[in-house]
Amino acid sequence: MAIEDRRLRERLAQRQLMTSTARRIAEADGWDAVTTRRLANEIEYSQPVIYKHFASLDDLVAAVAVESFGELTDALRDARLGSADAGSLGALARAYCGFAAEHPALYDAMFTRDTRLAFASPDAPSALSAAYAELSAGVAPHAGDRDVATLTEVFWAALHGLVVLGRSGRLRADAVDDRIAVLVATVGS
């Protein structure tokens, strides 16, 4: 049993090294720079070892995305519970937009790259569901008679739109806080 436990720990450590290295490369040079050849060189393993853990680069990106959802969940929870106005939609919105701004490559892995991750389904990884649950917990006190799930989806979609349009330079850079205030006023009313 001890040998099997050690081998499992080694496999998990290899997998973690691969995801953290892919993340580092993507954050420095973009996802196009993440190749199995470069990853193998950086971690000093052969490409077949990478394919023992991930069937494709898409699977590797999905693993990075799932880890990133855990980080987004933490940021949303901290904002929701740590704001002076408990459950503040503004704090939640700023945390979401801040995460996207601070981690553009991770945000891409989570939301803009093609993925096989299941969203809005019972098969969704728990990290995705947890991030959504944090958004929903922040929106729920403001729902009134409105459906919380629908209002959460609209809030999330609006935040995503603000992030993507802002990153592409299609929105005024100096009006981020104003847009968040309008969104919060609209959803919170």
N, C-alpha and C positions, 0 to 999 in steps of 0.2 A: 504494500500500500504506500509506503514512503517513497518508493521510486516513482509510482504513478503520480503521487502528489507533486513531487519535484518536477516531473515532466510537464504536468499541467501548469504549474507556476512558470516554468520556462516558456511554454507556448503563449501564455497570457502576457508575459513580459515581452516576448518577441512581437506579438500583435500590438501591444501598447507602444513599443518603439516605432513600429511602422506607422501607426496613426499619428503619433506626435511628430515624427519626422515629416510625414506628408503635410501635416498642418503647418509646420515651420516653413517648408518650402513654398507652400501656397501663400502663406502670409507675406513672404519675402518677394516671391516672383510670380505669383498667380498660379491658378490650377493647371494651366497649359504646361507649366514647368515640372509638374509632378508626373514623372514617368517611372515605369518599373526599373528601368536602367539607372536613372538618377537615384531613386530610392534605394536600390540595391547597393550602389556605390556609397551612399551616405551612411547606411546602417551596417555595411560590411557583411551582407548576406547575399546569396545568389538570388536571381530572379525567381527560380522555382520555389524557393522558400517563401517568397512573398505570395506566390500563387497557392501555396498550401493554406494560407490564412484568408486570402481574398481571391475569389474567382476572377475578378476584373478590377480595373481601377475604379470603376463606378461603385463597386462594393466597398472599396477603401474609402472613397469620398463619402459614401453613406455612413460608414463607421465614424468618420470624423464629424459628420453632421449630427449623429445621435449623441456623441460626446458634447458637442456644442450646444445642443438643446438642453443638456443638463446645466451648462453654464448660464444659458439664457434664463432657465427656470430660477436659478439662484439669484440672478440680477433682478428679475421681476419680483420674486418673493421679498428680497431685501428692500426694494422700492415700496412695495405694497405695505409691508409691515413696519417699515422704518420711517415713513413719512409722518409729519406732524398731524396731518389729516388722514387717519387710518383708512386705507383703501383708496387713497387719492388716485384718480385716473391720470392726473397730470404727472405724478411721480412714476406711474406705470408706463405711460407713453414716453417720458424722457428716458427711462431705463431701457426700453425697447430700442428706441432710436439711437441711444448712446452705445448699446451693444453692437448694433449694426455699423455704426461709424467707427468704433474701435476695432472691430473684427470683420472687415469687409470680405475676406476670403472665406471665413467661417459662415458668414451670412449667405454668401453665394452657395456654399455646399448645402446649407439648410433649406434655402428657398428659391434660388434662381437656376441652379444646375438641374438637369434631368436626373431624376432619382426613382428608384423602385420602392422608396419608403412609403408605407401606407399612412396616409393622413385621413382623419375623420372616419376611421373604421376600427372595429374591434381588434384588428391585427396591428394597429399602430404601436411602435415601440413605446415603452412606458415613458421615456424621456420626452417624446413629442406630446403625449397626453398630459404630462406634468406641466409643461410650458403653457399649454392651452388652459389647463386648470388654473394656473396663476392669473392669466388674463381674465378668465371667467370670474374668479374670486374678486378681482378688482372691479369688474363691470357689474356684477350682481347687485350690489347695494344701490346702483343707479338705474336699475331696469324698470322699477315700478311694475306696471301691467304688461310691459313688453317681454317677449321671450328672451331669456338670458342667453341661450345658445346663439340665437340669431344676432342679438346685439353684440355679443362677443366676436362673432365672425365678422361683422361689419367694422367693429373697432380694430380688429387685427388686420383686416384687408386695407383699411384706411391707413394704418401705421405702415404697413408694407408698401403701399403706394407712395406715401410720403418719403420713405427711405429710398426706394428705387428711383423715383423722379428726382429727388434731391441729389443722389449720388451721380446721376447722369447729367446734372447741371440744368435740368429743365424747370427747376423751381428756384426762386430767389434765395440765395444762401443766407441772407440776413433776416429771413422771416420764419425760421424754424420754430422758434418759441411761439410766434403768433399763430402759426398753423396748428400747433399742438393745442393752444388755448381754444381755438375754434372747434377742433375735434372734441376736446374734453367738454366744452359747453354744449355741443350738439348731442353727444352720447349721454352726458350726465343730466340732461334736462328731462 
